[in-house]
């Protein structure tokens, strides 16, 4: 039987109470309180119905897992509470619920970049050491679920950047292999864009609108040039020659006409459409595009014409930003034992494998990327695994909302010519240092 799903209409009273109690929050839902130290593992007690809170899963794969759990746990049923699609709105609702210590939310679906903030403020519980088979998971996914050497969440799915390229156009230009560096990409584009069949095309696009996607693309460019945004202790390191080289890759891309001019407004979907419609030769984006690009119903102009590899760097293969989601237990749910057991079930390898039948979301289990049955349907998985094994997280800081806003503002100012790269990075460094001191 399909689980009952709350809608925002049925939750309006709860939401109103949460919002009223959260007066004083910033627009992005941040807390002004000092971060709290990580806590020792609690006792997970209490069994009974729980609520799983997450954005919608259009594939239906998450619903299938929940229905399977409910069929075998009639006294511990899980109700799916659906949050808005906007990540900022999701984060705000989750924080508001935690700040009034509401028991409405039991198991939280968290963006990997929220883990440190939620753990530091004790809005999620540290997990028992044996709760998650971390030895079978991609190390970067475990790292993203860890705060101060303590696992606070179970990796649900992960994400890494992929480099999509027009294999047919490379072949037509006599180019044997896809580029591994930015210079190689520029050289390839000079040859390809001179072809009659490439008339009107641009070289490359990523995602450059002033949004979280810009933080991702900026972080990748900096890391791929050998730099970093913050160091292992969270100290800002963005005012560096390497960061300047990375940012200049993006700035020069617009100045030199390598990127389409409207790419300054691109998020993931706009980038997908540009590549799928045959407007760009190269594209940086996430794995979820594969199905759409491969469609044979006439909606894709590049079906059967594209290849996939790792994103380029300055001296070799680039460094992907880690994406993905984790599941965590709210300290305010009375049925913590059920919440923990549900997380073990939901994020286990068996359910991860089953969800691959419906969803293209990348699992956290390394073995699935080399499984012949999986690779047969997703031939890009070995390349994605390479990307994930080399991936780096966005800044693991408690003040993440304000941090990403500062990155977006300054990177966007450089891309639009409002500031030169030196000034943008100097101002970004100052903003990030101020945030790290809080």
Secondary structure as UniProt FT lines:
FT   STRAND          5..6
FT   TURN            8..11
FT   HELIX           12..21
FT   TURN            22..24
FT   TURN            27..28
FT   STRAND          50..55
FT   TURN            58..59
FT   HELIX           61..72
FT   TURN            74..75
FT   STRAND          78..83
FT   HELIX           87..99
FT   TURN            100..101
FT   STRAND          107..111
FT   HELIX           112..114
FT   HELIX           115..120
FT   TURN            121..122
FT   TURN            129..130
FT   HELIX           134..136
FT   HELIX           139..144
FT   STRAND          146..147
FT   TURN            148..149
FT   STRAND          150..151
FT   STRAND          154..159
FT   STRAND          162..166
FT   HELIX           167..172
FT   TURN            173..174
FT   HELIX           182..192
FT   TURN            193..194
FT   HELIX           196..198
FT   TURN            199..200
FT   STRAND          202..205
FT   HELIX           212..224
FT   TURN            225..226
FT   TURN            232..233
FT   HELIX           241..255
FT   TURN            256..257
FT   HELIX           261..265
FT   HELIX           268..276
FT   TURN            277..278
FT   STRAND          280..285
FT   TURN            287..288
FT   HELIX           289..293
FT   TURN            303..305
FT   STRAND          306..309
FT   STRAND          312..313
FT   STRAND          323..329
FT   TURN            331..332
FT   HELIX           336..346
FT   HELIX           349..355
FT   TURN            356..358
FT   STRAND          362..363
FT   HELIX           366..370
FT   HELIX           372..377
FT   TURN            379..380
FT   HELIX           381..389
FT   HELIX           400..415
FT   TURN            416..417
FT   HELIX           421..436
//
